[in-house]
Amino acid sequence: MSQAPDDAAPAAPAAPELASEPGASSGTPPAPQPENASGSPAGAEPEGASAPTVTHSGGEPPPTDAPDVEVTEDSPADPATPQAAGSAAPSQSPPDPGTEEAAAVPTITFGFNLGKIPDQGEDSDPIVRAGRELGLVAVFDGMGGAGGTVYETPGGPRTGAYIASRVARDVVERRMLELMDPEWNLDGPSTAADLDRSVRAALVARLAELKAPKSGLRSKLLRALPTTMALVALQRREPSGDVWAAHVLWSGDSRAYVLEPATGVHQLSTDDIRDEGDAMANLREDSVVSNAMSADTDFVVHHRMVELRAPFVVIAATDGCFGYVRSPMHFERMLLTTLRDSPSTDEWSRVLQEQITAVTGDDAAMATLGIGADHDGFKDLFAERVSVLDERWVDPVDALATDVQRAEQAVDSAHRRQAEQTAALWAAYKTEYERYLHSPPEPAGDAP
């Protein structure tokens, strides 16, 4: 059982090829500096160095001799690993979209973590790992409201939400890399139970290390070290085949999605929220999270398995990515138009970050992995979908919103006219109405 990866297990330095590329975050707020699970800044003593935050990383397929699972996001690097997914292979050009070679390996990977306040973001860095037979994406959103308690750490004051997302991320990544094997089918329910036990133990251990005094304030909304999780573990069904088993594991309201060329975006995880409702209702009501990982309350890691046929793109995202758009259709449109308008995967990530930053009111983290086509191939595959999406759903919703906006403006104008004209009519009426009020009152007589 994994414990909290803090002082006893510092994060290993990243391999040189995993460092953030210069200018990768141009036009977007800087992602918070990476920190280990103890809440200490990367490189601080005695916690040890942590890998640099990857604000975006895109690239082409790994070379043919790549290991089954490769490091792609700030995680310990194997010295024997010749090439990390997310960086261009030095001697291999990308496969043609639709070919068997293109379907054989993940061909697009990127992840980012956008903190609204630098060095204070409560989402952890995402997990993005890819190999010939396996893939893994995951995000973790520390719950700032429920986990707003501030703890003193070697790196300074940190909220429980900030600490929780990083503890959970490290434990989940390590356990998944131990559990995922290209030679064995992943047991989804057992994996969910394993992550439940491992994360729970790590959060409880970390809370004990923080030695926080017990608060006299009790509330059902307060939790110790709370965080969400949304994860997709991919395993190819047959060697060099196009069919993949997608094991979706989640706790909370972060989401897992798949993008398919013919039918667009599909939500794979079910929001753990108190009020029953769909994705559109949750945009309007912002219901309370009913189930999330934490150190002091029971929680459940849910599992769902779906079969996917390449080409497809899987995405894990925190609610800062999808919770501030007009509709789920608009979220899909943002994903696809930024893909359509970008010349490379790096640019897709960068422009997507810009658009999310422009609308979100929260931290936002995303992990993306595409299988079955390269960047240009996915652009071609989704080109028709963008047109259908606009014509059938986005444009009509926008037109209705415009009608409502005009109606509201007309109502506002009518309210102003009503106030102005009512004031004028009252002024004309007031003179006679108050005629006797302007006469001085007679002195009171003597009492009988």
C-alpha positions as CSV (number, residue, x, y, z in Angstrom):
1,M,0.0,0.0,0.0
2,S,1.4,3.3,-1.0
3,Q,2.0,6.0,1.5
4,A,2.0,9.8,1.0
5,P,5.0,10.5,-1.2
6,D,6.5,13.3,0.8
7,D,9.7,13.5,2.8
8,A,10.3,9.7,2.7
9,A,9.8,9.5,-1.0
10,P,10.8,12.8,-2.8
11,A,10.0,13.2,-6.5
12,A,12.9,12.4,-8.7
13,P,14.3,15.0,-11.0
14,A,12.7,15.1,-14.5
15,A,14.6,13.9,-17.5
16,P,15.9,16.9,-19.6
17,E,13.5,16.2,-22.5
18,L,10.6,16.7,-20.1
19,A,11.3,20.3,-19.2
20,S,8.7,22.9,-20.3
21,E,9.5,24.3,-23.7
22,P,10.5,28.0,-23.8
23,G,7.5,30.2,-24.5
24,A,5.1,27.3,-24.0
25,S,2.8,29.4,-21.8
26,S,2.9,32.6,-23.8
27,G,-0.4,34.4,-23.5
28,T,-1.5,32.4,-20.5
29,P,-1.0,32.7,-16.7
30,P,2.0,30.8,-15.5
31,A,1.2,27.4,-14.1
32,P,2.1,27.1,-10.4
33,Q,5.5,25.8,-9.7
34,P,5.5,22.0,-9.0
35,E,5.6,20.9,-5.4
36,N,5.8,17.5,-3.8
37,A,3.1,16.0,-1.6
38,S,4.4,17.6,1.5
39,G,3.6,21.1,0.1
40,S,7.3,22.1,-0.3
41,P,8.5,24.0,-3.4
42,A,10.5,22.0,-5.9
43,G,14.1,21.9,-5.0
44,A,13.5,22.8,-1.3
45,E,15.5,21.0,1.3
46,P,15.1,18.4,2.6
47,E,12.2,17.3,0.4
48,G,14.3,17.1,-2.8
49,A,13.8,18.3,-6.3
50,S,10.5,17.9,-8.2
51,A,10.0,17.8,-11.9
52,P,9.1,21.1,-13.6
53,T,5.5,21.9,-14.3
54,V,4.5,20.9,-17.8
55,T,2.2,23.6,-19.1
56,H,1.9,22.0,-22.5
57,S,3.6,19.2,-24.2
58,G,2.7,17.8,-27.6
59,G,4.4,15.7,-30.1
60,E,4.5,12.7,-32.4
61,P,4.7,9.0,-31.8
62,P,7.4,7.4,-29.7
63,P,10.0,5.3,-31.6
64,T,9.4,1.7,-32.3
65,D,11.6,0.5,-29.4
66,A,9.8,2.7,-26.8
67,P,8.8,1.0,-23.6
68,D,5.2,0.0,-23.0
69,V,4.6,3.0,-20.7
70,E,6.7,6.1,-21.1
71,V,7.3,9.2,-19.0
72,T,5.5,12.2,-20.4
73,E,4.6,14.4,-17.4
74,D,6.8,15.4,-14.4
75,S,7.4,11.9,-13.1
76,P,10.5,9.8,-12.3
77,A,12.5,9.1,-15.4
78,D,14.0,5.7,-16.3
79,P,17.5,6.3,-17.5
80,A,16.9,3.5,-20.0
81,T,13.9,5.2,-21.5
82,P,15.1,6.4,-25.0
83,Q,12.3,8.7,-25.8
84,A,9.4,10.3,-23.9
85,A,6.0,10.6,-25.5
86,G,5.2,14.2,-26.1
87,S,8.6,15.0,-27.7
88,A,9.5,14.4,-31.3
89,A,11.2,11.1,-32.1
90,P,14.7,12.0,-33.5
91,S,14.6,9.5,-36.3
92,Q,11.0,8.7,-37.1
93,S,8.5,10.7,-39.1
94,P,4.9,10.6,-37.9
95,P,2.8,7.8,-39.4
96,D,0.1,8.6,-42.0
97,P,-3.3,9.0,-40.4
98,G,-5.4,5.9,-40.7
99,T,-2.5,3.5,-41.3
100,E,-1.9,0.5,-39.1
101,E,1.2,2.2,-37.8
102,A,-0.7,5.3,-36.8
103,A,-3.2,3.2,-34.9
104,A,-0.5,1.3,-33.1
105,V,0.6,3.9,-30.7
106,P,-0.7,7.1,-29.0
107,T,0.3,10.0,-31.3
108,I,-0.8,13.1,-29.5
109,T,-0.1,13.9,-25.8
110,F,-0.3,17.1,-23.8
111,G,-1.3,18.3,-20.4
112,F,-1.4,21.6,-18.5
113,N,-2.2,23.0,-15.1
114,L,-3.5,26.6,-15.0
115,G,-3.6,28.2,-11.5
116,K,-5.6,31.3,-11.0
117,I,-3.1,32.5,-8.4
118,P,0.5,31.5,-9.1
119,D,1.9,29.0,-6.7
120,Q,-1.5,28.6,-5.0
121,G,-3.4,26.5,-7.5
122,E,-5.3,23.6,-5.9
123,D,-5.3,21.4,-9.0
124,S,-2.3,19.2,-9.2
125,D,-0.3,18.7,-12.4
126,P,-2.0,16.2,-14.6
127,I,-0.8,12.7,-15.4
128,V,-0.1,11.9,-19.1
129,R,1.6,8.6,-20.0
130,A,1.7,6.7,-23.2
131,G,3.1,3.6,-24.7
132,R,2.5,1.1,-27.5
133,E,-0.1,-1.0,-25.6
134,L,-1.0,1.3,-22.7
135,G,-2.1,4.9,-22.0
136,L,-2.9,6.8,-18.9
137,V,-4.4,10.3,-18.3
138,A,-5.6,11.7,-15.0
139,V,-6.4,15.0,-13.2
140,F,-6.9,15.9,-9.5
141,D,-8.8,19.0,-8.2
142,G,-8.2,19.9,-4.6
143,M,-11.6,21.1,-3.2
144,G,-10.9,24.6,-2.0
145,G,-14.2,25.2,-0.2
146,A,-14.4,21.9,1.7
147,G,-10.6,21.8,2.1
148,G,-9.9,25.4,2.9
149,T,-8.1,24.7,6.2
150,V,-4.6,26.1,6.0
151,Y,-1.7,23.9,7.3
152,E,1.9,24.9,7.9
153,T,4.3,23.0,5.7
154,P,8.1,23.3,5.0
155,G,7.1,25.2,1.8
156,G,4.9,27.6,3.7
157,P,1.2,27.7,4.4
158,R,-0.8,25.4,2.2
159,T,-4.5,24.6,2.0
160,G,-5.7,21.1,2.6
161,A,-7.0,21.1,-1.0
162,Y,-3.6,22.0,-2.4
163,I,-1.9,19.2,-0.4
164,A,-4.6,16.6,-1.1
165,S,-4.5,16.9,-4.9
166,R,-0.7,16.4,-5.0
167,V,-0.7,13.5,-2.5
168,A,-3.5,11.7,-4.5
169,R,-1.8,12.3,-7.8
170,D,1.5,10.8,-6.7
171,V,0.0,7.8,-5.1
172,V,-2.4,7.1,-8.1
173,E,0.4,7.4,-10.6
174,R,2.6,5.0,-8.8
175,R,-0.1,2.5,-8.2
176,M,-1.4,2.6,-11.8
177,L,2.1,2.0,-13.2
178,E,2.4,-1.0,-10.9
179,L,-1.0,-2.4,-11.9
180,M,-1.0,-1.7,-15.6
181,D,0.8,-4.5,-17.6
182,P,0.4,-5.0,-21.4
183,E,0.4,-8.8,-20.8
184,W,-2.5,-8.8,-18.4
185,N,-6.0,-7.3,-18.7
186,L,-6.5,-4.7,-16.0
187,D,-9.1,-5.7,-13.4
188,G,-11.1,-2.5,-13.2
189,P,-13.1,-3.1,-10.0
190,S,-10.0,-4.4,-8.2
191,T,-8.1,-1.3,-9.4
192,A,-10.8,1.0,-8.1
193,A,-10.6,-0.7,-4.7
194,D,-6.8,-0.5,-4.7
195,L,-6.8,3.2,-5.4
196,D,-9.5,3.7,-2.7
197,R,-7.3,2.0,-0.1
198,S,-4.0,3.5,-1.3
199,V,-5.2,7.1,-1.5
200,R,-7.1,6.9,1.7
201,A,-4.1,5.6,3.6
202,A,-1.8,8.3,2.1
203,L,-4.2,11.1,3.0
204,V,-4.7,9.8,6.5
205,A,-0.9,9.5,6.9
206,R,-0.3,13.0,5.5
207,L,-2.9,14.5,7.8
208,A,-1.2,13.0,10.8
209,E,2.1,14.4,9.7
210,L,0.6,17.9,9.5
211,K,-0.2,17.7,13.2
212,A,-3.0,20.2,12.8
213,P,-5.0,21.0,16.0
214,K,-8.6,19.8,15.9
215,S,-11.0,22.6,15.1
216,G,-14.1,23.3,17.3
217,L,-16.0,24.1,14.2
218,R,-17.9,21.2,12.6
219,S,-19.6,21.2,9.3
220,K,-20.8,18.6,6.9
221,L,-19.2,20.7,4.2
222,L,-15.7,20.7,5.7
223,R,-13.3,17.8,4.9
224,A,-9.7,17.0,5.7
225,L,-7.5,17.0,2.6
226,P,-10.3,16.6,0.0
227,T,-9.7,16.2,-3.7
228,T,-11.4,14.8,-6.8
229,M,-9.9,12.4,-9.4
230,A,-10.8,11.6,-13.0
231,L,-8.7,9.0,-14.7
232,V,-8.7,6.9,-17.9
233,A,-6.4,3.9,-18.2
234,L,-6.1,2.5,-21.8
235,Q,-5.1,-1.0,-22.7
236,R,-5.1,-2.3,-26.3
237,R,-7.3,-5.4,-26.7
238,E,-5.1,-7.1,-29.3
239,P,-1.4,-6.4,-30.4
240,S,-1.4,-3.7,-33.1
241,G,-5.2,-3.6,-33.0
242,D,-7.5,-0.6,-33.1
243,V,-9.7,-1.6,-30.2
244,W,-8.8,-0.3,-26.7
245,A,-10.3,-1.0,-23.3
246,A,-10.8,2.3,-21.5
247,H,-11.0,1.9,-17.7
248,V,-12.6,5.1,-16.3
249,L,-12.0,5.7,-12.6
250,W,-13.2,8.7,-10.7
251,S,-14.3,10.3,-7.5
252,G,-15.9,13.7,-7.5
253,D,-16.9,16.0,-10.3
254,S,-13.8,16.1,-12.4
255,R,-14.5,14.4,-15.7
256,A,-13.2,11.9,-18.3
257,Y,-14.2,12.4,-21.9
258,V,-13.6,10.7,-25.3
259,L,-13.6,12.6,-28.6
260,E,-14.7,10.5,-31.6
261,P,-14.7,11.9,-35.1
262,A,-18.2,10.9,-36.1
263,T,-20.1,11.7,-32.9
264,G,-18.0,14.2,-31.0
265,V,-17.4,14.4,-27.3
266,H,-18.8,11.8,-24.8
267,Q,-18.6,12.1,-21.1
268,L,-17.3,8.9,-19.6
269,S,-17.5,9.6,-15.9
270,T,-20.6,10.5,-13.9
271,D,-20.5,13.6,-11.8
272,D,-20.7,12.9,-8.0
273,I,-23.0,15.7,-7.1
274,R,-25.7,16.1,-4.5
275,D,-28.4,17.3,-6.9
276,E,-29.3,14.8,-9.6
277,G,-28.9,16.4,-13.0
278,D,-27.0,16.3,-16.3
279,A,-24.0,18.3,-17.5
280,M,-26.2,21.2,-18.6
281,A,-28.1,21.4,-15.3
282,N,-24.8,21.3,-13.4
283,L,-23.6,24.4,-15.4
284,R,-26.6,26.3,-14.1
285,E,-26.9,25.0,-10.6
286,D,-23.3,24.2,-9.5
287,S,-24.4,21.5,-7.1
288,V,-22.3,20.4,-4.1
289,V,-19.9,17.5,-4.6
290,S,-21.3,14.4,-2.9
291,N,-18.3,12.0,-3.1
292,A,-14.6,12.9,-3.1
293,M,-11.4,11.6,-1.8
294,S,-10.5,12.8,1.7
295,A,-8.7,11.8,4.9
296,D,-11.7,11.9,7.2
297,T,-14.8,10.8,5.3
298,D,-15.8,7.7,3.4
299,F,-15.5,7.9,-0.4
300,V,-15.9,5.6,-3.4
301,V,-13.7,5.3,-6.5
302,H,-16.1,4.4,-9.3
303,H,-15.2,2.3,-12.3
304,R,-16.6,2.0,-15.8
305,M,-15.1,0.2,-18.7
306,V,-15.9,1.1,-22.3
307,E,-14.4,-0.2,-25.6
308,L,-13.0,2.5,-27.9
309,R,-11.9,2.0,-31.5
310,A,-9.1,4.2,-32.8
311,P,-8.9,7.0,-33.9
312,F,-10.0,8.8,-30.7
313,V,-8.8,11.3,-28.2
314,V,-9.3,10.8,-24.4
315,I,-9.3,13.8,-22.1
316,A,-9.4,14.1,-18.3
317,A,-10.3,17.6,-17.1
318,T,-11.1,19.5,-13.9
319,D,-14.2,21.6,-13.7
320,G,-12.2,24.8,-14.4
321,C,-12.0,23.6,-18.0
322,F,-15.7,22.8,-18.7
323,G,-17.6,24.5,-15.9
324,Y,-17.6,28.1,-17.3
325,V,-18.9,27.6,-20.8
326,R,-22.4,28.2,-22.1
327,S,-23.2,24.5,-22.7
328,P,-21.5,21.1,-23.1
329,M,-21.7,21.7,-26.8
330,H,-19.6,24.9,-26.4
331,F,-17.0,22.9,-24.6
332,E,-16.7,20.5,-27.5
333,R,-16.6,23.4,-29.9
334,M,-13.7,24.9,-27.9
335,L,-11.8,21.6,-28.1
336,L,-12.4,21.2,-31.8
337,T,-11.9,24.7,-33.1
338,T,-8.6,25.1,-31.2
339,L,-7.6,21.8,-32.9
340,R,-8.8,23.0,-36.3
341,D,-7.0,26.3,-36.0
342,S,-3.6,25.0,-34.7
343,P,-0.7,23.9,-36.9
344,S,0.7,21.6,-34.2
345,T,-0.1,19.8,-31.0
346,D,1.9,22.4,-29.1
347,E,-0.2,25.2,-30.6
348,W,-3.4,23.3,-29.9
349,S,-2.5,23.1,-26.2
350,R,-1.4,26.7,-26.1
351,V,-4.5,28.2,-27.7
352,L,-6.8,25.9,-25.7
353,Q,-5.1,27.2,-22.5
354,E,-5.7,30.8,-23.7
355,Q,-9.4,30.2,-24.3
356,I,-10.0,28.4,-21.0
357,T,-8.1,31.1,-19.1
358,A,-10.4,33.7,-20.8
359,V,-13.6,32.2,-19.4
360,T,-12.8,30.2,-16.3
361,G,-13.2,31.3,-12.7
362,D,-11.2,28.5,-11.2
363,D,-7.9,26.5,-11.5
364,A,-8.0,24.3,-14.6
365,A,-6.0,21.1,-15.4
366,M,-6.3,18.9,-18.4
367,A,-4.6,15.7,-19.7
368,T,-5.0,14.7,-23.4
369,L,-4.0,11.6,-25.3
370,G,-4.9,10.8,-29.0
371,I,-4.6,7.4,-30.6
372,G,-4.9,6.6,-34.3
373,A,-3.8,9.7,-36.2
374,D,-1.3,12.5,-35.9
375,H,-2.2,16.1,-35.4
376,D,-3.0,16.9,-39.0
377,G,-4.9,13.6,-39.3
378,F,-7.1,14.5,-36.3
379,K,-7.7,17.9,-37.8
380,D,-9.0,16.2,-41.0
381,L,-11.0,13.6,-39.1
382,F,-12.8,16.3,-37.0
383,A,-13.3,18.9,-39.7
384,E,-16.8,17.8,-40.6
385,R,-17.8,17.4,-37.0
386,V,-17.1,21.1,-36.3
387,S,-19.5,22.1,-39.1
388,V,-22.2,19.8,-37.8
389,L,-21.7,21.0,-34.3
390,D,-22.1,24.6,-35.2
391,E,-25.1,24.1,-37.5
392,R,-27.1,21.7,-35.3
393,W,-26.4,22.8,-31.8
394,V,-24.0,25.7,-31.1
395,D,-25.5,28.3,-33.5
396,P,-29.1,27.6,-32.4
397,V,-28.1,27.9,-28.7
398,D,-26.2,31.1,-29.4
399,A,-29.2,32.5,-31.3
400,L,-31.5,31.8,-28.4
401,A,-29.0,33.4,-26.0
402,T,-28.9,36.4,-28.3
403,D,-32.7,36.6,-28.3
404,V,-32.7,36.5,-24.5
405,Q,-30.0,39.2,-24.3
406,R,-32.1,41.4,-26.6
407,A,-35.2,40.8,-24.6
408,E,-33.4,41.5,-21.3
409,Q,-32.1,44.8,-22.9
410,A,-35.6,45.6,-23.9
411,V,-36.9,44.9,-20.4
412,D,-34.1,47.1,-19.0
413,S,-35.1,49.9,-21.4
414,A,-38.7,49.5,-20.4
415,H,-37.8,49.6,-16.7
416,R,-35.9,52.9,-17.4
417,R,-38.9,54.4,-19.3
418,Q,-41.3,53.3,-16.6
419,A,-39.2,55.0,-13.9
420,E,-38.8,58.2,-15.9
421,Q,-42.4,58.5,-17.0
422,T,-43.8,57.5,-13.6
423,A,-41.6,60.2,-12.1
424,A,-42.9,62.8,-14.6
425,L,-46.5,61.8,-14.0
426,W,-46.1,61.9,-10.3
427,A,-44.5,65.4,-10.5
428,A,-47.6,66.7,-12.4
429,Y,-50.0,65.0,-10.0
430,K,-48.1,65.9,-6.8
431,T,-48.9,69.7,-6.8
432,E,-52.6,69.2,-6.1
433,Y,-52.1,66.0,-4.1
434,E,-49.9,68.0,-1.6
435,R,-51.8,71.3,-1.7
436,Y,-52.8,71.3,2.0
437,L,-49.4,69.9,3.1
438,H,-47.8,73.2,2.1
439,S,-50.1,75.3,4.4
440,P,-48.6,75.9,7.8
441,P,-50.4,73.9,10.5
442,E,-52.5,75.9,12.9
443,P,-51.2,76.1,16.5
444,A,-52.8,73.7,18.8
445,G,-55.4,75.1,21.1
446,D,-55.5,74.9,24.9
447,A,-56.6,71.5,26.1
448,P,-60.2,71.6,27.7
